[in-house]
Amino acid sequence: MKKLWAFSFLLVFWLVPVSETLSQRIALMGALDQEIELLLGEMKRPKKVPIGGIDFYKGKIRGKKVVVLKAGVGKINASYSTAVLVQNFDIDALIFTGVAGGLHPESLPGDMVIGDRLFQHDFGKYDGNGFSVTTYRELTGGHQTELFIPSDPILVFKSQTASNQVEFNSLSGRKPSVFTGLIATGDMFVSSPDKAQWLYGEYGALAAEMEGAAVAHICRTLGIPFVVIRSCSDNANHDARTNFEQFVGPASVNSSRLVLSILENW
């Protein structure tokens, strides 16, 4: 009888964490239709849930419970979409997927950037010395002091591991590289070599985009694990707009393929 009781206890103990893992819901967010198109195509029996002007899609991808949504472009849209998401869905993690301008001198369209930290490059002060990025405390004397918002280290590791198992689109005549590092967020499409060099030289940012830090701030405040994954559609230079229009589709596929690999190995 004691052996049977012990076996039952061990069986329950083993099943509980498995059950909790299976019950997790992972939010998958992109700013554009192209950035979530592949994910929606992979979803089994999607259920559309319109809330607050946003279409949320509930279902399963690679056996994992997910909710997929398009946030819209820019920090305000990203913040609003994240707020509506967390108010209406019980999520355990969030992955932001999409494209960005590559800032590393060796990056090319199609390369991947896994954001281990994010910051707002257009939040700060403008005085006689010009513009400078600052923390909230430096600007107002308040209590919020984070300039660089760290991603969840486990999700960063999952992303790095999964990237080794993905066959990415080659957009530049070579196998896409995968970088991990800082991502810069601002309400502007960067198409200036000077701005790109400033972001890389001054802060070491590897990609410039328009939503990540806003999502990161809300997730960090609410204790929701998150990671931002970007595929380079351009190099944030004079040709950025042309390259973006040319590569936004295949670059979005690269980012989505990495997300699918993360889910496959979750």
C-alpha positions in Angstrom: 0.0 0.0 0.0 2.8 2.4 0.9 4.5 1.6 -2.5 1.3 2.4 -4.3 0.9 5.7 -2.4 4.5 6.6 -3.2 4.0 5.8 -6.9 0.8 7.9 -7.0 2.5 10.8 -5.3 5.5 10.7 -7.8 3.1 10.4 -10.7 1.1 13.5 -9.7 4.4 15.4 -8.9 5.7 14.6 -12.4 2.4 15.5 -14.1 1.9 18.9 -12.5 4.7 20.8 -14.2 3.8 19.2 -17.5 0.2 20.3 -17.1 1.3 23.8 -16.2 3.5 24.0 -19.3 0.7 22.8 -21.6 -1.7 25.4 -20.1 0.6 28.3 -20.8 -0.6 30.8 -23.4 2.1 32.6 -25.4 1.4 36.0 -27.1 2.9 36.5 -30.5 2.8 40.1 -31.7 3.9 41.9 -34.8 3.4 45.5 -36.1 2.4 44.7 -39.7 0.2 42.2 -41.5 3.3 40.7 -43.1 4.9 40.1 -39.7 2.1 37.8 -38.5 0.9 36.3 -41.8 3.0 33.1 -41.6 2.0 32.6 -37.9 -1.7 32.9 -38.6 -1.3 30.4 -41.5 0.2 27.9 -39.0 -2.5 28.3 -36.4 -4.9 25.4 -35.9 -8.5 26.3 -35.6 -8.0 30.0 -35.0 -10.7 31.9 -33.2 -11.0 35.6 -33.9 -11.7 37.8 -30.9 -12.1 41.5 -31.7 -11.5 43.7 -28.7 -10.9 47.5 -28.7 -10.3 47.7 -32.4 -7.8 44.9 -32.4 -8.3 41.4 -33.8 -6.9 38.8 -31.5 -6.5 35.2 -32.9 -6.6 32.4 -30.3 -5.5 28.9 -31.2 -2.6 26.5 -31.2 0.7 26.6 -33.2 3.0 23.6 -33.0 0.9 22.3 -30.1 1.3 25.4 -28.0 -1.6 27.7 -27.0 -1.1 31.1 -28.5 -2.8 34.4 -29.1 -1.6 36.3 -32.2 -2.2 40.0 -32.9 -1.1 42.9 -35.0 -0.1 45.8 -32.8 0.2 48.5 -35.4 3.2 50.7 -36.1 4.9 52.9 -33.5 5.2 53.1 -29.7 1.6 54.3 -29.0 0.0 51.5 -31.0 2.4 49.0 -29.5 1.6 50.2 -25.9 -2.1 50.2 -26.5 -2.2 46.8 -28.0 -0.1 45.3 -25.2 -2.3 46.9 -22.6 -5.5 45.5 -24.2 -3.8 42.1 -24.6 -2.8 41.7 -20.9 -6.1 43.0 -19.7 -8.1 40.4 -21.7 -5.9 37.4 -21.9 -4.0 35.4 -19.3 -0.6 35.2 -21.0 2.6 33.7 -19.6 5.1 35.1 -22.2 5.2 37.5 -25.1 7.3 37.3 -28.3 7.4 40.3 -30.6 8.3 39.4 -34.1 9.0 41.6 -37.2 11.5 43.5 -39.2 14.0 46.3 -38.4 16.8 48.3 -39.8 20.2 46.6 -39.2 22.8 48.8 -37.6 25.8 46.5 -37.2 28.4 47.3 -39.8 28.4 43.7 -41.1 24.6 43.2 -41.0 22.7 42.6 -44.3 19.0 42.3 -45.1 17.8 38.9 -43.8 20.0 38.9 -40.8 18.4 38.3 -37.4 18.7 40.3 -34.2 17.6 38.8 -30.9 17.1 41.7 -28.5 18.5 41.0 -25.0 17.9 44.7 -24.1 15.8 47.5 -25.5 15.8 51.3 -25.2 13.9 54.3 -26.5 16.4 56.4 -28.6 13.9 59.3 -29.0 13.1 59.7 -25.3 15.1 62.4 -23.6 15.8 66.1 -23.6 16.8 68.8 -26.0 18.8 71.8 -24.7 21.7 74.0 -25.8 23.8 70.9 -26.3 21.3 69.3 -28.6 19.3 66.1 -28.0 20.4 63.5 -25.4 18.7 60.2 -24.4 17.9 60.2 -20.7 16.2 58.1 -18.1 12.9 59.1 -16.6 14.6 60.2 -13.4 17.1 62.4 -15.2 14.2 64.1 -17.1 11.7 64.6 -14.4 13.2 63.6 -11.0 10.8 60.6 -10.9 11.4 57.1 -9.7 11.6 55.2 -13.0 15.3 54.9 -13.9 15.7 52.1 -16.4 17.1 53.2 -19.8 17.9 49.7 -21.0 15.1 47.2 -20.5 16.4 43.6 -20.3 14.5 40.8 -22.0 13.8 37.6 -20.2 17.1 35.7 -20.3 15.4 32.3 -20.7 13.5 33.5 -23.8 16.7 35.0 -25.2 18.4 31.6 -24.7 15.4 29.8 -26.2 15.7 32.1 -29.2 19.4 31.6 -29.6 19.0 27.8 -29.4 16.1 27.7 -31.8 18.0 29.9 -34.4 20.4 27.1 -34.9 17.6 24.9 -36.2 16.1 27.4 -38.7 16.6 27.5 -42.5 16.4 31.3 -43.0 15.7 33.0 -46.3 19.0 34.3 -47.9 18.3 37.8 -49.0 21.9 39.0 -49.6 23.7 36.1 -51.2 24.9 34.5 -47.9 23.5 32.6 -45.0 21.9 35.1 -42.6 23.8 35.9 -39.5 22.1 35.9 -36.0 23.1 38.7 -33.7 22.1 39.1 -30.0 22.2 42.5 -28.4 20.6 45.9 -27.9 17.6 47.1 -30.0 16.8 50.8 -30.3 13.1 51.8 -30.5 11.8 55.2 -31.7 8.8 56.7 -33.4 10.7 57.2 -36.7 11.7 55.1 -39.6 15.5 55.5 -39.6 16.9 56.0 -43.1 20.0 58.1 -42.3 23.5 56.8 -42.2 24.4 59.4 -39.6 21.5 58.4 -37.3 22.3 54.7 -37.8 26.0 55.3 -37.0 25.0 57.3 -33.9 22.8 54.5 -32.6 25.5 51.9 -33.2 28.5 54.0 -32.2 27.0 55.7 -29.1 24.9 52.8 -27.7 26.0 49.6 -29.6 22.4 49.1 -30.9 22.2 46.3 -33.5 18.8 47.2 -34.9 16.4 50.2 -35.1 12.6 49.7 -35.0 9.5 51.4 -33.7 7.7 49.2 -31.1 9.9 46.9 -29.0 10.9 49.1 -26.1 7.2 50.2 -25.5 6.2 46.5 -25.3 9.2 45.8 -23.2 8.3 48.5 -20.7 4.8 47.2 -20.1 5.9 43.6 -19.9 8.7 44.5 -17.5 6.3 46.5 -15.3 3.8 43.7 -15.1 6.3 40.9 -14.8 5.6 39.2 -18.1 8.6 37.4 -19.7 9.2 38.8 -23.2 11.7 38.8 -26.0 11.9 40.9 -29.2 13.0 39.2 -32.4 13.8 41.2 -35.5 14.9 40.3 -39.1 16.7 43.1 -40.9 14.8 44.4 -43.9 17.3 47.2 -44.6 20.4 49.0 -43.1 18.7 52.2 -41.9 20.6 54.2 -44.6 19.6 56.2 -47.7 18.3 53.0 -49.4 16.3 51.9 -46.4 12.9 52.7 -47.8 13.5 50.9 -51.1 15.1 48.0 -49.3 12.3 47.8 -46.8 9.7 47.6 -49.5 11.7 44.9 -51.3 12.5 42.8 -48.3 9.8 43.3 -45.7 8.0 40.1 -46.9 10.9 37.6 -46.9 12.5 39.2 -43.8 9.2 38.8 -41.9 9.2 35.1 -42.9 12.7 34.8 -41.3 11.5 36.2 -38.0 8.3 34.1 -38.1 10.4 30.9 -38.8 12.4 31.6 -35.7 9.3 32.1 -33.6 7.9 28.7 -35.0 11.2 27.1 -34.0 10.9 28.5 -30.5 7.4 27.1 -30.1 8.5 23.8 -31.5 11.2 23.5 -28.8 9.2 25.2 -26.0 
